[in-house]
Amino acid sequence: MPRHIARWDLDKTYLRTDFDTFRDLVKTALERPDEKQTNPGASTLLREMVRAGISVHILSGSPEQMRRKLEDKLRLDGIQWDSFTLKPNLQNLLRLRLRAVKDQLGFKLPALLLARLQATPLLPGESGVRHETLFGDDAEADAFVYSLYGDVLAGRVDEDVLVAVCERGRVYPDVLEALVDCARQVERVDAVERILIHLERQTPPDTFRVYGQRAVPFYNYFQAALVVHEDGRLPAEAVLRVGVELVVHHRFDGDALARSYLDLARRGHLRGSGAKGLVDGFEAWKEPGRMPGYGELETLVARLPELADKARAMHRDEPPTAPDYLELVVQHNPRRARSPR
């Protein structure tokens, strides 16, 4: 099977970052790598994805000047990656492209298309599609950009619509030209398997329904791990390890883990297919008396059969459709829309 790809944002997705004010930006820039805080469970999930053989690619709107500190932070967390793309904000400022400093559409969409175009070819004997799981947050425009990217790849958005969306989104002409060039060359495959959006700003999950079942807003990384597990990309043991971190280091209990599962089930994002694997994986762990968080995981596992039944009853498969990107682009990034030039 072709190697799966995971693309991760950093700020407010992996890292607990504040940049809403100038003071926040300065503080973030001056933080040492060991002072940067990771969102609970994110580092464990990312390590487990690497361990499962997934190819990890970092795509962040953080400025290129922060590369060393960010890479050092990921190394401290034991993370391995295959590519690391940051935003050329100094170059944008020198060229007086002020709105590009906050723009995500004109940065991430071309970067995603170029990365897909340059992806490692399938090995001899491999067949199928190299699918992708994308991680972002609700602070900027990740759901919009990721969904547009996926629909361009799948052929649900043609070139005329893509150009119209980018023009309405005020993408600079030369960036648009390069973007369209990549879009023309990239293979048309339905490659984006899942879009996971960390609700850092507690945006109501229903806000993301417009992007279909592929987009999953989540409150904590145990929820993200459950979804990736059901997609067949992570073993059950990896999900349990994320649960252990939340229990041991972030004061989750078994009921909180169960509520996290139920929340996803009620929103139709779980099929219930991964529950048995989690139960079996838990029972296979040895020396339960010495396992950190054993009692809380035991509480979760005891409730999983009932929770899985609820997930199966609530899940409905929906055919993928492209939303009205021309309408959505007007509001996709209000902070950028107020920027000059």
Secondary structure as UniProt FT lines:
FT   STRAND          5..8
FT   TURN            12..14
FT   HELIX           22..30
FT   HELIX           33..35
FT   TURN            40..41
FT   HELIX           42..51
FT   TURN            52..53
FT   STRAND          55..63
FT   HELIX           64..66
FT   HELIX           67..76
FT   TURN            77..78
FT   STRAND          83..87
FT   HELIX           89..94
FT   TURN            95..96
FT   HELIX           98..101
FT   HELIX           105..117
FT   TURN            124..125
FT   STRAND          132..137
FT   TURN            138..141
FT   HELIX           142..154
FT   HELIX           159..168
FT   TURN            169..170
FT   HELIX           173..185
FT   STRAND          192..198
FT   TURN            200..201
FT   HELIX           205..211
FT   TURN            213..214
FT   STRAND          215..218
FT   HELIX           221..230
FT   TURN            231..232
FT   HELIX           236..250
FT   HELIX           254..266
FT   TURN            267..268
FT   TURN            273..274
FT   HELIX           275..284
FT   HELIX           288..290
FT   TURN            292..293
FT   HELIX           294..314
FT   HELIX           325..328
FT   HELIX           329..331
FT   HELIX           334..337
//
